[in-house]
Amino acid sequence: MERREFIALLGIAAAAMPSAASAAPKFAADSLAGQLVGTWSFASSVNTRKDGTTFDRWGANPRGIFMFDRGGHYSQIIVGSESRVFGAKTFCAFGTYSVNEENKVLVMHIEASSSAPLAGTSQNREIIFLTATEMKYSNSVTAIGAIAEVLWKRVA
């Protein structure tokens, strides 16, 4: 995927999110959901198969962005390495989110996605840790049956 295509996808995702001025605050700043608010950059994804072997599904030098607003909306884009046959691996989604504060689970309600079957569904991510600068979660429902631990670094 070329840089201009990535920027176009980012613009589409940003346009799908309501502006901060129009989104009424939904989450308290000190809540787990409130701590998610902001922009995160994709850092890594370690996937573990049922046999215990690990792999990186996104390849070398993946890039991505995850944005959460105070009104409960999110957008996410991950672009992986180019394949000679299939081009770049890309995942995009946007929708709303909530957090089960007691169980530390991020629930993403997917409005639309680059993977059409996901539209209209909800997915859970177990938050492993969340600091002012990093967020790591576990995704146990990957398309290939592996468990992914995904690390994001705060941008803003």
C-alpha positions in Angstrom: 0.0 0.0 0.0 1.4 3.4 -1.0 1.7 6.2 1.5 -1.1 8.2 -0.2 -3.5 5.3 0.0 -2.7 4.9 3.7 -3.3 8.6 4.3 -6.6 8.3 2.5 -7.7 5.4 4.7 -6.7 7.4 7.8 -8.7 10.3 6.5 -11.7 8.1 6.0 -11.4 6.7 9.5 -11.0 10.1 11.0 -14.0 11.4 9.1 -16.1 8.5 10.4 -15.4 9.7 14.0 -17.5 12.5 15.4 -15.6 15.6 16.3 -14.5 16.1 19.9 -16.7 19.2 20.1 -19.8 17.3 19.0 -19.2 14.2 21.1 -20.5 14.5 24.6 -18.1 13.0 27.2 -19.1 9.5 28.0 -16.2 8.3 30.1 -14.6 9.7 33.2 -10.9 10.5 32.6 -9.8 8.3 35.5 -11.8 5.2 34.3 -10.2 2.5 32.2 -12.3 3.6 29.2 -11.2 7.2 29.8 -7.6 6.2 29.8 -8.0 4.7 26.3 -9.0 8.1 24.9 -6.5 9.3 22.4 -4.4 8.1 19.5 -2.3 5.0 19.6 0.4 3.7 17.1 0.7 0.0 16.3 3.9 -1.4 17.9 3.7 -5.2 17.6 1.5 -8.3 17.5 2.7 -11.7 18.7 0.4 -14.5 17.7 0.4 -17.9 19.4 -0.9 -21.0 17.7 -2.6 -23.8 19.6 0.7 -25.8 19.5 2.5 -22.9 21.2 4.5 -21.7 18.3 4.5 -17.9 17.6 4.5 -15.8 14.5 3.9 -12.2 13.4 0.9 -12.1 11.0 1.7 -8.5 9.9 5.3 -9.1 8.7 8.1 -6.7 8.7 7.5 -3.0 9.5 3.7 -2.9 10.0 2.0 0.4 10.7 -1.2 1.2 12.3 -3.3 3.7 14.2 -6.1 3.2 16.8 -8.1 6.2 17.8 -10.6 6.4 20.7 -12.8 9.5 21.5 -14.5 10.4 24.7 -17.9 9.8 23.1 -17.3 6.1 22.8 -16.2 5.9 19.1 -13.1 4.3 17.7 -11.4 3.8 14.4 -8.5 1.3 13.7 -6.2 0.7 10.7 -3.3 -1.8 10.5 -1.3 -2.2 7.3 1.2 -5.0 7.1 4.0 -6.0 4.7 3.5 -6.2 1.0 3.0 -9.6 -0.6 4.2 -10.1 -4.2 0.9 -11.8 -5.0 -1.7 -10.2 -2.7 -0.4 -6.7 -1.9 -0.5 -5.3 1.6 -2.3 -7.0 4.4 -4.8 -4.4 5.6 -7.4 -4.3 8.4 -9.7 -1.3 9.0 -12.7 -0.9 11.3 -14.7 1.7 13.1 -17.6 1.8 15.5 -18.2 2.3 19.1 -16.5 0.9 22.2 -17.2 0.2 25.8 -15.1 -1.2 28.6 -16.0 -3.7 31.3 -14.0 -2.0 34.1 -14.2 -5.0 36.5 -12.9 -7.6 34.0 -10.6 -5.2 32.1 -12.2 -6.0 28.8 -12.4 -3.6 25.8 -15.6 -4.3 23.8 -15.6 -3.0 20.2 -18.9 -2.8 18.5 -18.0 -2.9 14.8 -20.1 -0.7 12.5 -18.0 -1.4 9.4 -14.8 -3.2 8.6 -12.5 -4.2 5.7 -13.6 -7.7 6.7 -17.3 -7.6 5.8 -18.5 -10.4 8.1 -17.4 -8.4 11.1 -19.8 -5.5 10.5 -22.5 -5.5 13.1 -20.6 -7.7 15.5 -18.9 -7.1 18.8 -15.4 -8.3 19.7 -13.7 -8.4 23.1 -10.1 -7.6 23.9 -8.7 -8.5 27.3 -6.6 -5.6 28.5 -3.3 -7.0 29.7 -2.0 -3.6 30.8 -2.7 0.1 30.1 -0.3 2.9 31.1 0.0 6.5 30.1 2.2 5.5 27.2 1.4 1.8 26.3 -1.6 -0.5 25.9 -1.4 -4.2 25.4 -4.4 -6.5 24.9 -5.1 -10.1 24.0 -7.3 -11.1 21.1 -8.5 -14.7 21.4 -10.7 -14.7 18.3 -8.3 -14.2 15.4 -9.4 -15.5 12.0 -6.9 -18.3 12.1 -7.6 -19.5 15.7 -4.4 -18.1 17.2 -4.2 -15.8 20.3 -2.7 -12.4 19.5 -1.1 -10.1 22.1 -1.1 -6.6 20.5 0.9 -3.7 21.8 0.1 0.0 21.0 2.1 3.1 21.9 0.3 6.4 22.7 0.8 9.1 20.1 -1.6 11.7 21.6 
